Amino acid sequence: MSAPIPTEDEQAAGVIKLALVGMPGGGKSTVGKQLARQLQVPFVDSDAEIERQIGMPIKAFFEREGEASFRDIEARVIAELLARGAELVLATGGGAVLREENRAALHQCATVIYLRSSPEELFRRLRHDTQRPLLQVRDPLQKLRELYHVRDPLYRRVAHYVMETGRPSVHALSNMILMQLELAGVVSPERVAATVGAERS
C-alpha cells in the first residue's frame, strides 16, 4: 500500500507527518516519542490531548459518559491534530480505527504505521495495568484476543506500513521504521542518515 501523496507545499518543505496505530500496549507512544526525537519533530499522543481537553483521565470519562461520547471527542481531536500544517508524529488510541472517519483522515493526511503485536505479547505487557477501561474485566487475555480479532483488519486497512513489534528494542524498531520510510521516499535520506545508528539519548 502506497503512502499518501504530499501536497506540493509539503514536498517543497519536506514535511513529515506520521501516525502510529495499533492495539493498547503496542508501544505507539514509546516508539512515537523515539521517532519524533530522531526526526526532531513534535510528538503528540491523542489520548493525552483528549485528557487535556476534557480535564480528567479517560478512564473516569469512560465510566461517566460511556464509550460513544469518548469516541466522538476522539474523532474531533484526531481531526484537529491532523489538520495542523506542521510536522508531527501522532500516537493514536487503540480504538481510534473503529470510526471510519478516523481511518479516512489518518490514511489521507498522514503516513500510517501499524505496530502489530499478538494478544499474548500485549497481555504480558498489560497484565498489571489498571488504567485501560476496556481491560478491566475478569479475563483480560480473552478480551485482548477479542479486540485483536476486530481491530487487526482495521489497522491493516488504514496502515501504509505494518511493523512487527515482537523482538526489536524501541531504538531498533524506530530505526527499522525510518529506513522503511526512507526507501519509500517519505523521509529524505539526509534526515535518516543523521538519526539511524545514533546513540540513544
C-alpha positions as CSV (number, residue, x, y, z in Angstrom):
1,M,0.0,0.0,0.0
2,S,1.5,3.3,-1.0
3,A,2.0,6.3,1.3
4,P,-0.2,9.4,0.9
5,I,0.9,11.8,-1.7
6,P,2.1,15.0,0.0
7,T,0.9,18.3,-1.3
8,E,3.4,20.4,-3.4
9,D,3.9,22.7,-0.5
10,E,4.6,19.8,1.8
11,Q,7.0,18.2,-0.7
12,A,8.9,21.5,-1.0
13,A,9.1,21.8,2.7
14,G,9.9,18.1,3.3
15,V,7.0,18.0,5.8
16,I,6.8,14.7,7.8
17,K,3.5,13.6,9.3
18,L,3.4,10.1,10.8
19,A,0.6,8.4,12.7
20,L,1.0,5.2,14.7
21,V,-1.9,2.8,15.1
22,G,-2.2,-0.5,17.0
23,M,-3.5,-2.3,20.0
24,P,-3.4,-1.0,23.6
25,G,0.1,-1.5,24.9
26,G,1.6,-2.0,21.4
27,G,4.2,0.7,22.0
28,K,2.7,3.6,20.0
29,S,3.6,6.3,22.5
30,T,7.1,4.9,23.3
31,V,8.0,4.4,19.6
32,G,6.4,7.6,18.6
33,K,8.4,9.6,21.1
34,Q,11.6,8.0,19.8
35,L,10.7,8.7,16.2
36,A,9.9,12.3,17.0
37,R,13.2,12.7,18.8
38,Q,15.2,11.2,16.0
39,L,13.4,13.3,13.3
40,Q,13.3,16.4,15.5
41,V,9.6,16.9,15.1
42,P,6.8,17.4,17.7
43,F,5.2,14.3,19.2
44,V,1.5,14.2,20.2
45,D,-0.4,11.4,22.0
46,S,-4.1,11.8,21.1
47,D,-5.2,10.2,24.4
48,A,-3.1,12.7,26.3
49,E,-4.5,15.6,24.2
50,I,-8.1,14.3,24.9
51,E,-7.4,14.2,28.7
52,R,-6.0,17.8,28.5
53,Q,-9.2,18.9,26.8
54,I,-11.7,17.1,28.9
55,G,-9.8,17.8,32.2
56,M,-9.9,14.3,33.5
57,P,-8.5,10.8,32.9
58,I,-10.0,8.9,30.0
59,K,-10.9,6.1,32.4
60,A,-13.1,8.4,34.5
61,F,-14.7,9.9,31.4
62,F,-15.4,6.4,30.0
63,E,-17.1,5.4,33.3
64,R,-19.2,8.6,33.5
65,E,-20.1,9.3,29.9
66,G,-19.7,6.0,28.1
67,E,-17.6,4.8,25.1
68,A,-19.7,6.6,22.4
69,S,-19.2,10.0,23.9
70,F,-15.4,9.3,24.2
71,R,-15.2,8.2,20.5
72,D,-16.9,11.5,19.5
73,I,-14.3,13.5,21.3
74,E,-11.5,11.3,20.0
75,A,-12.6,11.8,16.4
76,R,-12.7,15.6,16.8
77,V,-9.2,15.7,18.4
78,I,-7.7,13.5,15.8
79,A,-9.1,15.6,13.0
80,E,-7.8,18.8,14.7
81,L,-4.3,17.3,15.1
82,L,-4.1,16.1,11.5
83,A,-5.4,19.5,10.2
84,R,-2.3,21.2,11.6
85,G,0.1,22.0,8.8
86,A,3.2,21.4,10.9
87,E,5.3,18.3,11.1
88,L,4.0,15.7,13.6
89,V,4.4,12.2,15.0
90,L,1.0,11.2,16.3
91,A,0.2,8.2,18.5
92,T,-3.4,7.3,18.4
93,G,-5.6,5.4,20.9
94,G,-6.1,1.7,20.3
95,G,-9.7,2.1,19.3
96,A,-9.3,5.1,17.0
97,V,-9.6,2.9,13.9
98,L,-13.2,1.9,14.9
99,R,-14.5,5.0,13.3
100,E,-14.5,5.2,9.5
101,E,-13.9,9.0,9.7
102,N,-10.8,8.4,11.7
103,R,-9.4,5.8,9.3
104,A,-10.1,8.0,6.3
105,A,-8.5,11.1,7.9
106,L,-5.4,9.2,9.1
107,H,-4.8,7.4,5.8
108,Q,-5.3,10.6,3.8
109,C,-3.4,13.1,6.0
110,A,-0.5,11.1,7.4
111,T,1.8,8.1,6.7
112,V,0.3,5.5,8.9
113,I,2.4,2.8,10.6
114,Y,0.7,-0.2,12.3
115,L,2.7,-1.5,15.2
116,R,1.5,-5.1,15.3
117,S,1.7,-7.2,18.5
118,S,0.0,-10.5,19.3
119,P,-2.6,-10.6,22.1
120,E,-0.3,-12.8,24.2
121,E,2.5,-10.3,23.9
122,L,0.2,-7.5,24.8
123,F,-1.1,-9.4,27.8
124,R,2.5,-9.8,29.1
125,R,2.9,-6.0,28.9
126,L,-0.5,-5.0,30.3
127,R,-1.4,-7.6,32.9
128,H,-0.8,-5.2,35.8
129,D,-2.3,-2.1,34.0
130,T,-5.4,-0.7,35.8
131,Q,-5.8,2.4,33.6
132,R,-7.2,1.0,30.4
133,P,-11.0,0.9,30.7
134,L,-11.6,-1.9,28.2
135,L,-9.2,-4.3,30.0
136,Q,-10.8,-4.0,33.5
137,V,-12.5,-7.4,33.0
138,R,-12.3,-10.9,34.5
139,D,-10.2,-12.3,31.6
140,P,-8.0,-9.6,30.1
141,L,-6.3,-12.0,27.7
142,Q,-9.5,-13.2,26.2
143,K,-10.6,-9.5,25.9
144,L,-7.4,-8.7,24.1
145,R,-8.0,-11.6,21.7
146,E,-11.5,-10.3,21.0
147,L,-10.3,-6.8,20.4
148,Y,-7.5,-8.0,18.2
149,H,-9.9,-10.1,16.1
150,V,-12.0,-7.0,15.4
151,R,-9.3,-4.4,15.1
152,D,-6.4,-6.1,13.3
153,P,-8.2,-5.9,9.9
154,L,-9.0,-2.2,10.5
155,Y,-5.3,-1.4,11.4
156,R,-4.2,-3.2,8.3
157,R,-6.7,-1.3,6.2
158,V,-5.7,2.1,7.4
159,A,-1.9,1.5,7.5
160,H,0.6,2.2,4.8
161,Y,3.2,0.0,6.6
162,V,2.9,-2.8,9.1
163,M,5.8,-3.3,11.6
164,E,6.0,-6.3,13.9
165,T,6.9,-5.2,17.5
166,G,7.8,-8.6,18.9
167,R,11.6,-8.7,19.3
168,P,13.3,-5.4,18.4
169,S,14.1,-2.8,21.1
170,V,12.4,0.6,20.8
171,H,15.6,2.1,19.3
172,A,15.9,-0.8,16.7
173,L,12.2,-0.6,15.8
174,S,12.4,3.1,15.3
175,N,15.4,2.7,13.0
176,M,13.6,0.0,11.0
177,I,10.7,2.3,10.5
178,L,12.9,5.2,9.5
179,M,14.8,3.0,7.0
180,Q,11.5,1.7,5.5
181,L,10.2,5.3,5.2
182,E,13.5,6.3,3.5
183,L,13.2,3.5,1.0
184,A,9.6,4.7,0.2
185,G,10.7,8.3,-0.2
186,V,8.6,9.5,2.7
187,V,11.7,10.7,4.7
188,S,14.8,12.1,3.0
189,P,18.0,10.1,3.1
190,E,19.8,13.0,4.8
191,R,17.3,13.0,7.6
192,V,17.6,9.3,8.2
193,A,21.4,9.3,7.9
194,A,21.5,11.8,10.7
195,T,19.5,9.6,13.1
196,V,19.8,5.9,12.3
197,G,22.6,4.4,14.3
198,A,22.8,7.3,16.6
199,E,23.2,6.6,20.3
200,R,20.1,6.5,22.4
201,S,19.6,9.8,24.2
